[in-house]
């Protein structure tokens, strides 16, 4: 049940951010406002586990908030193996309610105490999930920087890991002025493993953002052939739509609708299909 809830949250977010994705060019491929960098640096001191935890608790069930707050209170007095155990409990709590921002901070704290590859990778993945659909660009920039650091730490422990390279490449493209370095990393991943879902998906999204929809179609066709999911079919359909392949777009939208089983997405897609059928 929890996994289905996470999927619905993701799919409804896709509808909200799709317009933003297509409207905003990849950072670094156009002239940027240099003030953004200093603004992000100033904000980093304000984006902490405490601040994102307080925000993430909004809207949660009171009993869940109490459980999380109890662990947080115990953490302030714990050390050594006890602190590691409490951080693992807290990570589970945040993961269960799909709150990636505090989850990233918790995994980073775990990684500092227990510097394992998996802890750094999970920190990077959580930070990246947190900033991907975030409309607060200042906070997103801070979380992006934290993700980059986490992936770099992971790669120090396993330099050839394709998942960490994918995360780092995606973070470079999303939030730095050197997107081509990120794209090069992602291409390195798909050269090593043409079936790597994460790298193909990221390259597909960046192709959409740069309005190279034919390339995006190729990437998402690969993704759905390996692991069909509602979100990837949605992106595939949107790419088809943007180059005028209406029949293919309708078929992909229908696949997205059927896999998601989400009323919000169903209504949106039905309207899209009606428009494309005219």
C-alpha positions in Angstrom: 0.0 0.0 0.0 2.8 2.4 0.9 4.5 1.8 -2.5 1.3 2.6 -4.3 1.0 5.8 -2.3 4.5 6.9 -3.3 3.8 6.2 -7.0 0.6 8.3 -6.9 2.5 11.2 -5.3 5.2 11.0 -8.0 2.7 10.8 -10.9 0.6 13.7 -9.8 3.8 15.7 -9.4 4.7 14.9 -13.0 1.6 16.7 -14.2 2.5 19.8 -12.2 6.2 20.1 -13.2 5.9 19.1 -16.8 5.3 22.6 -17.9 8.2 23.8 -15.8 10.5 21.2 -17.3 9.7 22.2 -20.9 9.8 25.9 -20.1 13.2 26.0 -18.4 16.4 25.4 -20.3 19.2 23.3 -18.8 21.3 25.5 -16.6 24.6 26.3 -18.1 23.4 26.0 -21.7 22.2 29.6 -21.6 23.3 32.7 -19.7 22.5 32.5 -16.1 22.1 35.1 -13.4 25.4 34.8 -11.5 23.7 36.0 -8.3 22.1 32.6 -8.0 25.3 31.0 -6.8 25.8 33.4 -3.9 22.1 33.2 -3.0 22.4 29.4 -2.8 25.5 29.7 -0.6 23.7 31.9 1.8 20.7 29.6 1.9 22.8 26.5 2.6 23.1 27.4 6.3 19.4 27.6 6.6 18.6 24.3 4.9 19.2 21.8 7.7 17.8 18.6 9.0 15.8 20.5 11.6 14.3 22.9 9.0 13.4 20.3 6.5 12.1 18.0 9.2 9.7 20.7 10.5 8.4 21.3 7.0 8.1 17.6 6.1 6.0 17.0 9.2 3.3 19.3 7.9 0.2 17.3 6.9 1.4 14.1 8.5 -0.7 12.0 10.9 -0.2 13.1 14.5 0.9 9.7 15.6 3.6 9.6 12.9 4.8 13.0 13.8 5.0 11.9 17.5 7.0 8.8 16.5 9.5 10.9 14.4 9.8 13.5 17.1 10.5 10.9 19.8 13.4 9.4 17.7 14.7 12.9 17.1 14.7 13.7 20.8 16.5 10.5 21.6 19.1 11.3 18.9 20.1 14.5 20.5 21.4 12.5 23.5 22.7 9.4 21.7 26.2 8.4 20.5 28.0 5.5 18.9 26.1 2.4 17.9 22.9 3.7 19.6 22.9 6.8 17.4 23.4 4.7 14.3 20.4 2.6 15.3 18.3 5.6 15.9 19.3 7.2 12.6 18.3 3.9 10.8 14.9 4.0 12.5 14.4 7.7 11.5 15.4 6.9 7.9 12.7 4.2 7.8 10.1 6.6 9.2 10.9 9.3 6.6 11.0 6.8 3.8 7.6 5.3 4.8 5.9 8.7 4.4 7.9 9.6 1.2 9.7 12.7 2.6 13.0 12.6 0.7 14.5 15.9 2.0 14.9 14.9 5.7 15.7 11.4 4.5 18.8 12.7 2.6 20.1 14.4 5.7 19.5 11.3 7.9 21.4 9.1 5.4 24.2 11.7 5.3 24.5 11.6 9.1 24.5 7.8 8.9 27.3 7.9 6.3 29.4 10.2 8.4 29.2 7.7 11.4 29.2 4.6 9.2 30.9 5.5 5.9 29.5 2.8 3.7 28.8 3.2 0.0 25.1 2.4 0.4 24.6 5.2 2.9 26.2 7.9 0.7 24.3 6.6 -2.4 21.0 6.7 -0.5 21.8 10.2 0.7 22.4 11.3 -2.8 19.3 9.6 -4.2 17.1 11.2 -1.4 18.5 14.7 -2.0 17.9 14.3 -5.7 14.4 13.1 -5.2 13.8 16.1 -2.9 14.9 18.8 -5.3 13.6 17.3 -8.6 10.1 18.5 -8.2 10.8 21.4 -5.8 9.6 24.9 -7.0 11.7 26.7 -4.4 14.7 27.1 -6.6 17.0 28.4 -3.8 16.4 25.3 -1.6 16.6 23.1 -4.6 20.0 24.5 -5.4 21.2 23.7 -1.9 19.9 20.1 -2.0 21.4 19.7 -5.4 24.8 20.6 -4.0 24.3 18.1 -1.1 23.4 15.4 -3.6 26.6 16.1 -5.6 28.7 15.8 -2.4 27.0 12.5 -1.4 27.5 10.9 -4.9 31.1 12.0 -4.9 31.6 10.4 -1.5 30.0 7.2 -2.8 32.2 7.1 -5.8 35.3 7.5 -3.6 34.3 4.2 -2.2 33.2 2.5 -5.5 34.6 4.4 -8.5 32.9 2.2 -11.0 29.4 2.1 -9.6 26.9 3.0 -12.4 24.1 4.1 -10.1 26.3 6.7 -8.3 27.7 7.9 -11.7 24.1 8.3 -12.9 23.1 10.3 -9.8 26.2 12.5 -10.0 25.7 13.1 -13.7 22.0 14.0 -13.2 22.9 16.4 -10.4 25.6 18.1 -12.5 23.1 18.7 -15.3 20.3 19.8 -13.0 22.1 22.3 -10.8 25.5 23.3 -12.1 26.9 25.5 -14.8 28.7 22.5 -16.3 25.9 20.3 -17.6 28.0 18.7 -20.3 30.1 17.1 -17.7 27.0 15.5 -16.3 25.8 14.4 -19.7 29.2 12.9 -20.4 28.9 10.8 -17.2 25.4 9.6 -18.1 26.6 8.6 -21.6 29.5 6.8 -19.9 26.9 4.8 -17.9 24.8 3.8 -21.0 28.0 2.9 -22.9 28.9 0.5 -20.0 25.3 -0.7 -19.7 22.8 0.3 -22.5 20.0 -1.1 -20.3 20.7 1.2 -17.3 17.2 2.5 -16.5 18.3 5.5 -14.4 20.8 6.8 -16.9 18.4 6.4 -19.9 15.6 8.1 -18.0 17.8 11.1 -17.0 19.1 11.5 -20.5 15.5 11.3 -21.7 14.4 14.1 -19.4 17.3 16.3 -20.3 16.5 15.7 -24.0 13.0 16.9 -23.3 14.3 19.9 -21.5 16.5 20.8 -24.5 13.5 20.1 -26.8 15.3 17.2 -28.5 12.1 15.1 -28.4 13.3 12.5 -30.9 16.2 11.6 -28.6 13.9 11.6 -25.6 11.6 9.1 -27.4 14.5 6.7 -28.0 15.5 6.9 -24.3 12.0 6.4 -22.9 11.3 3.6 -25.4 14.3 1.9 -23.8 13.1 2.5 -20.3 9.5 1.2 -20.8 10.8 -1.8 -22.6 12.8 -2.7 -19.5 10.7 -1.5 -16.7 7.3 0.0 -17.8 6.0 2.6 -15.4 3.4 5.3 -15.6 5.8 8.2 -15.3 8.1 7.0 -18.1 5.1 6.4 -20.4 3.9 9.9 -19.6 7.2 11.4 -20.7 7.2 9.2 -23.8 3.7 10.4 -24.7 4.6 14.0 -24.1 7.6 13.6 -26.4 5.5 12.1 -29.1 3.0 14.9 -28.7 5.6 17.5 -29.1 6.7 16.2 -32.5 3.2 15.7 -33.8 2.9 11.9 -33.5 -0.6 11.9 -32.2 -1.4 8.2 -32.5 1.8 7.2 -30.7 1.2 9.8 -28.1 -2.4 8.5 -27.4 -1.1 5.0 -27.1 1.6 6.0 -24.6 -0.8 8.2 -22.6 -3.2 5.2 -22.3 -0.4 3.0 -21.0 0.5 5.7 -18.4 -3.1 6.0 -17.3 -3.6 2.2 -17.0 -0.3 1.7 -15.0 -0.9 4.6 -12.6 -4.5 3.9 -11.6 -4.5 7.5 -10.3 -7.8 9.5 -10.6 -5.9 12.8 -11.1 -3.8 11.4 -13.8 -6.7 9.6 -15.5 -8.7 12.9 -15.7 -5.7 14.8 -17.1 -4.8 12.1 -19.7 -8.4 11.7 -20.8 -8.5 15.4 -21.6 -5.2 15.0 -23.5 -6.5 12.1 -25.5 -9.6 14.0 -26.4 -7.5 16.9 -27.6 -5.2 14.7 -29.6 -8.1 12.8 -31.2 -9.6 15.8 -32.8 
